[in-house]
Amino acid sequence: MIPELGLIEGFFGRPWDWAERIDAVRFLAPHGYRFYLYAPKADAFLRRRWQEPFPEARLGRLGDFASACRGAGVRFGVGLSPFELHLDCGRGWREPIAGKVAELDGLGLDDLAILFDDMRGDVAELAERQAAIVHFAAERSRATRILCCPSYYSDDPVLDCAFGPRPPAYLERLGRLLDPAVRIMWTGEEVVSRQYSPGHLARIGEILGRKPFLWDNYPVNDGARMSQHLHLRAFTGRPAAIGPHLAAHGVNLASQPVLSRIPALTLAESYAQGEAYEYGAAFERAAGLVLGEALARQVRADLIVLQDRGLDRLGELRAGLAQTYAAFDHPGAREVLDWLDGRWNEPGESVQTQ
């Protein structure tokens, strides 16, 4: 069983531009990617300034993108992060939520996601507060699917270190309180999970009272550490056997829109081929389709340097790589050059400020 596949723009740092989003949707839709969730952390009008209306020009571009998704047969969704609203659910919170939902509804949403990730969660009655916010938004939205990302969206203890210890039985309580139709997002045993197993996903499904909606943090490469690497390799650790345990499988994209397509293609192939999947061969096919054969061969030859070594450790190799990729007239090569120039380097502070 192949779950519904989709694209999530949910990373910190420099977001994609509108043409890049449209191109990615049109390229990947024929390969099984059927939804796009627009939720870049840098869009302040969905996060820290969520109570303010979108500037008219940006709202118009977002509407144009929604139309492009529909034209490609792809569900269009938006992720709203009502930043730290759950810390003080006193009087006055309903009106701004209703206003923002109405604004987003004007875009013709298919999916509305209420996201509580990457903000404090060590408060009393966290599940109750968040369920009330989700239900209030859902009752006022015309979206046909409602999603929720919990504050603690992984077993990973790094979340407790960063955002405070999770309340006891938080996920169980949230699952019981939320309408069964609401999809609950999950990143796995870690924030950036190396692999997923049927056993783990079945256990989480029991806790949540529904199949998890997988938010897969590969090939995302945001933040101070991961922005030093290009995530190009084929997907591994996602066996086709996990499909029956998922409500959907969303891929959190890398900062590089063209290069992101390479691993995205391999995930679709992994599900389609099942036990016959070979990740090395899948990478070569995907890279050839995205980059063309000559550039794909070059990227394959440099894969260890680009993905594993890290930009801050390239030293004298950087100039040679820049000369090599400057010889290719291709947007994928230009993304490599921009990465070499440090365009996507992210300071650690971006997580606290976006």
N, C-alpha and C positions, 0 to 999 in steps of 0.2 A: 504494500500500500504506500503510494507516494503522497505525503501530506501537501497541503497547499503551501507553495513557496512564495516568498515575497522579499522585498527590499526595505530596509529600515535605514533612514538617514538620521542616525541618533548619536552622532559623535560630537566630541568637544572640538573646538578650534575652528579654522577657516571652513565655512560650508561650501558646498558646490554652488555653481551658478545655474540659472534656469535652463539654459541650453544643454548643459551637461546632464541635468536631471532628465530632461525629455529624451535625449539621446540614449541614456541608460535604460529607460523604460522601453523604448522602441526596440533596442537591441536584445534585451533579455526576455521580453514578453513571449516571443516565439519559443523560448527554451523553458517555459513553464513558470515564470515569475508573474504572479497574478495579483499582487498588491504592492503598493508603495506607501510607506508611512513617513510623512514629512515631520521630523522632530529634531532638527539640529539644535544642539545646546546653545549655539551662538544666536539663535533667533530669540531675542529678549522678550518679544511680544507673545511668546508662548511659554516663557519661563519667568525670569525675575520681574519683568514688566508686563506680566500677562493680563493685568487688569486694565491696561491701556489698549485702545483700539489700534489695529494695524495702521500704519501709514497707507494712504490711499493707493500709492503706486505699488507698494509691496503686495497689498491685498489683490490688486489687479493681476500682478504676475502670478500669484498663487492660484487665482482663478483660472488663468490661462494654462497653468500646469495641470490643474484638475481636469480641464477639458482634454489635454493631451493624453492623460492617463485613460480617460474614458474612451478616447479614440483608439487606443491600443488594446482595449479590453482588459484594463488593469484597474483594480479597486484603488480609489484614492482615499488616503486617510491622513489625519493630523494628530500629532501627539501634544496634548496640552499638559504642562506641568504647573499647576497652581502653587507656586513656590511657597512652601512652608505654611500653607493655609491650614494644614492639619495640626499645626502647633497651637493654634488659637481659633477654634471653631466657635467663637462667640457670635454675637449678633452681627449682621451686616455682610456675611460672606455669600449669601445666596444671590443677591443682586448682581455682583460682578461676575459670578459664574454664569448666570443666566445670560448676561450681556455678551460674554465671550462665546458661549455656545451658539447664540443667535448669529453672531458675526461669522463663525465658522460654518454654520448651516447654510449661509448664503453662498458658500462655495460648492454646495452639492456633495457633502461628505458621504462616502460609503462607510468609512471607519472613523470612530472617535476613540482615541486612547487617552485615558487620564493617567498621568505618569507621576509616581511619587518617588522615583529613584534619585539617588545622589543628593539627598537632603536629610536632615536630622529625623530620627525615628524613635528616639528613646523617650516617648511620652505615654502617659496613661491613656487607655482606651483608643490606642492607635487604630486598630482594625475597625472599631465602631465609627470613628471620625471619618476614616477614609471611605468606608462603605457608604456613609451618608452623602459624601461629596460625589461619589461615582453615581449613585442612584439619582441624585438631584440633577446631575448633568444628563444622564441617560433619559430621564423623563422629559427633558426639554429639547433633545436632539432628534433630528430626523435621520441620523445615521442608522444604517441597518445592522451594524455590528459595533458593540462597545467592548473596549479592552481596558485592562488595568495593569499597570506595573507596580507591584508592591514596593515598599521601602526596602525590604529585605528580599531581594529577587534571586538569591542564591544561598546555598549553604555556606558560602565562603565567609570565614570569620573576619576577613578584611573589612567587610561592611560594618560589623560591630565596632571595629577599631576606629573607622572613619566617621561613623554617624551615630554612635552610641549603641549600647547593647539592645538587641531586639527584645521586645516584650515576650513573655512566656506564651507559647502556643499561638503566636501571632498569625502564622499562615493558616492554621486550622480555623481560627476565629474568622479571619477574612474570607476564607472559602465558604464557611457556613452563612455568613452575613450577606455576601454578594449574590444577586440573582444568578441562577445557574447558567443563564445565557451570556453572562459577562465572561469574556476570555481573560485569563490571568497569565501574565508574562513571566518567564523564568529563564535564567541564563545557565543553570546547571549547577554542578557541584562547586564550581568556581565562577567568579565574575567572567573570567576568560577561560572557558572550559577546554581542556585538552581533548576530551572525548565525552560521549554520551552513551549510556547503556540502557537497554529496555528495563532492567531492574530498577535503576535510579528513577527513570521517568514514570514507571508504574507506581513507585512509592510516592512521588510528588503528586501524581494524579489522585491518589487516595487522600493525601493531606488536603489538597485543594478542592476535592469533590468534583473534579473535572480534569480533562486532559490539559496539560500545560501548553501555552502558546510560546514556542521557543524563540527567545531573543538570543541569537547566536553571535557572540562577540568575536567572530572571525569573518572577514579579514580586517576589521577595524584596526587602525593604527594611530589613535590619538594619544594625547598626553605626553609628558616629558620622556618617558621610557620608550613607548611603542612608536612614537613618531620618528625615531632613529632608524626604523626598519621599514622596508617595503614588504607587505604581506602578499606574496604572489603564488605560493605553492598551492597545489590542489588540496581540497578538503580531505582530511583523514579523521578517524574516530567518530564518524557519523554513519554507522552502518544502516543499511536500508531497514533492518529489523526494528529500528526505533520509530519508524513511520506510524504504525498503529497506535502508538502511545502519545501522539502529538495532535493538538488541534490545528497547528500550522507551524511552519518553520520559516522564521524571518532572519535575514542576514544583515547584520549591522555593517555597513559598508566602510571601506577605507577612505581616506582623504583623497585618494587619486581615483577619479571616476572611471577612466578608461581601464586602468590596470585592475580595478575591482572586478571587472567582468571575467577575468581569467578564473579566479577561484569560484566565482558564482556559477559559471558554466560547469565546473567539476562537481559541485554539489548536486546539481540536477542529474548529472551522469551517474553519480554514486547511487542515487535512489533508483534510477532506471535500470542499472546493471546489477544491482544487488551484490551477491557474492562474487560475481565476475569482475567487479570494479578493480582497476589497477590505477593507483593515484599518479604514478609517473607518466603513464601513457595518457591519462586524462589531462594532465597539465600540458603535455605537448600538443594535444589536439586543441585545447582551449586557447593556449597562447598563439597557435597558428591562426585560429579563427579571429582572434581579437587583434593581433599585431601584424599578421602576415608572416610568411615563412622566414624571411631573412632576419627581421627584428626578433622574432620568437627564438630563433637559434641563438642570437646574441644574449638575450635575457636568460635563456637556459644555461649558457656558459657562465654567466655572471651571477647565478641565483644564490650561491653561497655568500657572495659578497653583499648583494643587494638585500637579502632577507636576514642573514645571520650575523654578519660582521657589525653592522651598525654605522650610521653616518659619522658619528663622532670618533670612530676608530679607522676610518678609511685612510687617513694620512695622505701619502703621495699618490695613492690609487685614485683619488678623487679627480685630479686633472685628467688622467688618462681615460677614466670612464666618461667624463664630460665630453672629451674629444670624440670618443667612440659613438655616443648617442646623438651628438650634434650632427652626425653624418646621415641620420635617418629623418626623413620628412614624414613624421607620423605623430599623432597626438600622444600615443603611449610613450614614445621616446622623449617628447617634451615634458611629460610628467616625471620621467626619470631625471631629466636635467633640472627641473624645478626642485625636486627632492634633494638633488646634489647641492643646489644653491641654498638649501635651508628654508624653502618657502613654507614647509609644513612643520617646522620645528615648533614644538609647543612647550611653553614653560609650565611648571607644575601648578602655578597659580591659576591657570585657566579653569581648572576644575572648581575652584572656589569663587570665580568671578562670573562664570557663564550660567 
